[in-house]
Amino acid sequence: FVDLSDNRISGAARPVAALGEVDSGVEVWRWPRGLAPGPLAAVSAKDFMPSCNLNFTLDLSRNNLVTIQQEMFTRLSRLQCLRLSHNSISQAVNGSQFVPLTRLRVLDLSYNKLDLYHGRSFTELPQLEALDLSYNSQ
């Protein structure tokens, strides 16, 4: 569980390289030196998908992200839950942004400004079970 929420991350930030290192062709997940998992906060009833306590979770909520690019998720194919809520994502989601996330089961994009005009939105996520698009302005 990597919690990078409530920061000022903006632009096309690259994920922490050590999270998806490849060792002899197998992805190995290690905590970078000096980074240890913190205690999980108590989940309230109004949080989306409290079952998001999956093995591989990345929380980028409450940042300044404006766009989503598939390069942001390179080498994160094992990710199961991704929280991107409360950002300023205002692009058209066209079915290509999340291509590397082949095992993603839960995606929270609430409180953004998404344009869902394309019929192929989220079709690149074959294992998606839950999608929160609430409180998007478009």
ABEGO torsion letter per residue (X at the ends): XBBABGBABBEBBBBBAAAABBBGGBBBBBBBBGBBBBBBBBBBAABBGAAABBABBBBABGBABABBBAAAABGAAABABBBABGBABABBBAGAAAAABAABABBBABGBABBAABAABGAABAABABBBABGBAX
